[in-house]
Amino acid sequence: MRVLITGGAGMVGSHAAEFFALDNPKNKVIVLDNLMRSQIFGYDKASVEFNWNYLKKFKNIERIKGDVRNDRDVARGVGKGVDVVIHTAGQPGVPSSVRMPLEDFSINAFGTLNVLEWARKKSKDTVIIYCSTNKVYGENVDKIPLREKETRYVFDGLSGVSEEMCTDLTGHTPYGVSKLVGDLYVQEYSYIYKMKTAVFRMSCTYGTRQFGFEDQGWVAWFIIAALFNKPITIYGNGKQVRDMLYADDLVDAFNRFIKSDMKRGLFNIGGGPENTISLLEFLDILKNLTDKSPEVNFADWRPSDQKVYITDTRKLENALGWKIKTPVMEGIKKLAQWIQENEKCFK
């Protein structure tokens, strides 16, 4: 099987590349990445270059430094055809999308369409997996009644957000809009061109080899800040809640869809009600894990920052037999250990 993974040096992409490289030594995995993460977030050191070099050890992984917006780069990645495209490449930050909406749209919307077109022209039987986001629901999520507790908000009368949630008539931020454009195009290529596609609307995904910044990847960023004495800014009161999905569990869902008989899929995916955490609660966990209490400052809420997002994963579980394998505390410990073992990347 030939698998093209765009954004393959990112956290999700590198986990996917490693999985398919190890799953079958006959697999050929092509990783396409422009290594722009540090540049997007104004970081003055290398970040995903670590993952780029990590993937070098796999003999059945080919690495292509290139951009999903560039025809020549995508054509090289697709080659004469691939069996699967896992499209993880993207501009992943909400604040950065507000600062640079044209760049955000170019990467997330046009980049997705460009990958779809090259796959369609070169190998129409390609399975397309798209990494979407819960941000496509925008502020509609905030219409769900909440109750406020000491350390968190909770949904009042609802366990999680299903795929029936409306994406229209609400604020999204440019990031939510650009990702929704890609989301809809991936769906459309299944309907109009009869390609097998799946959209995975992801909640808070984390894992080893994650380079978190204040603007994106908050789980890793909080751990990095605690370990290396950097200040943390919490936007809002810290009671906002997310369900946590470990990267390996996400890739497992990708693989299950690829192997399934489904012609198309649209799934919300996250840790679900059993794997939730608030920012305030995470600070307490960090203190227990690291014996450190980082300096914490509070600032105004950021645009369209959902106070609670918890995924209803029942559709995915029923369709593909998928279940969470990595409980949230186990995943956090794995990530913290990896950051400690690679401290030179963060100091």
Sequence and secondary structure as in RCSB ss.txt:
>XXXX:A:sequence
MRVLITGGAGMVGSHAAEFFALDNPKNKVIVLDNLMRSQIFGYDKASVEFNWNYLKKFKNIERIKGDVRNDRDVA
RGVGKGVDVVIHTAGQPGVPSSVRMPLEDFSINAFGTLNVLEWARKKSKDTVIIYCSTNKVYGENVDKIPLREKE
TRYVFDGLSGVSEEMCTDLTGHTPYGVSKLVGDLYVQEYSYIYKMKTAVFRMSCTYGTRQFGFEDQGWVAWFIIA
ALFNKPITIYGNGKQVRDMLYADDLVDAFNRFIKSDMKRGLFNIGGGPENTISLLEFLDILKNLTDKSPEVNFAD
WRPSDQKVYITDTRKLENALGWKIKTPVMEGIKKLAQWIQENEKCFK
>XXXX:A:secstr
 EEEEETTTSHHHHHHHHHHHHH TT EEEEEE   HHHHTT SS  THHHHHHGGG TTEEEEE  TT HHHHH
HHHTT  SEEEE  S   HHHHHH HHHHHIIIIIHHHHHHHHHHHH TT EEEEEEEGGGGGGGGGGS EEE S
S EEESS S B TTS  SSS  HHHHHHHHHHHHHHHHHHHHH   EEEEEE EEE TT   BTTB HHHHHHHH
HHTT  EEEESSS  EEEEEEHHHHHHHHHHHHHS  SEEEEEES  GGGEEEHHHHHHHHHHHHS    EEEE 
  TT  SEE B  HHHHHHH     S HHHHHHHHHHHHHHTGGGT 
